[in-house]
C-alpha cells in the first residue's frame, strides 16, 4: 500500500514528538518509621493477672523503670477485675509517664471463654492508655518471642530468662511481667530500623 508525501511527513512529525527523555524509576516508599519514644509501656493483658513493664531507652542497655502484675482474686466478678486493671495501668502511667504503649496482639485461643476474658482485660488496659493520650500498638505473641528468644514458640520461662539477661535484672521477672517487658523491648527494636511490617497501631 502506497504512502503519500503528506502522510510520510505526518509520520515523521509523530516520531519526533514521541522522543522523550527517560524518567528515573524510583523504588516504592518504605513505610514511615513510627515516632521514636524513650519510655515504653508493655502490657500483657489477662483477667486475673495483667502483666506490665516500663523501660527507658538508654545505653549500653535499656533501663527498667517498673514491672509487675495487676492481680485479681479468682473469687472476684469480672467487672471488679476490669476496674482494678484499668486503675492499675493508670497508676503505672501516672508514675512513669510513658509516651507509647505496646500490648499483646489477639490470638485464637482454643477456649472461647479464655479468649473473651483476655479481650476484656485488653480493653480495660487500653481505656487507661487512651485516657492518657498515649500512642498504642499491638505485636503478635510469636513475633515477640522471635525477637527476644529467636524462636516463635518459646516457653514463658525462656522469655523471662532472656528478658532478665537483656535488661540486666537480678532475677527473672514474673512470667506475665516478663512478657510485658518483652513487648516493650520488641517495640524498642522496631523503632531502631525501617521495616516492611511496622507494628499495628490501635
C-alpha angles and dihedrals in degrees: 000000000000125000121214122228090249092053090048092053090048090053091050092050091051091050092050090051092049093063106105134169111255113252120224115252111235123208115242114269116262117234111273116261113249115248111278115252127197100198115047128188119205121195128193102190125212130148097239100027120023111183123212135184133179124198134179118213110243142142137292086012137349118278119236110227099176144340134176147115132272099221127198126191117251086232093062123100113247092248091059090049092052092052091051092047092052092047093045092054090046090055092051092049093048092050101045104023102218117187098207136035130204122196131186112266120244117266134186109263122199089229113064093202090055091051092050093048092050091049090052093050090047090052093050090051093048091052090062091044093050092047089057092050095240124157108247130205136175129217126191115249093238091053091052093050091047091051096046105032102017092239123088095211097047119148123247092252091057091049091050093050093048092048089051090052096045093048096038092236121173092234138004113280122240109283096253092045090047090055090051092050089047089056091052092048092049091052090049089054091049090053091058097062144032113256135187089220107045119187114282113252115222 
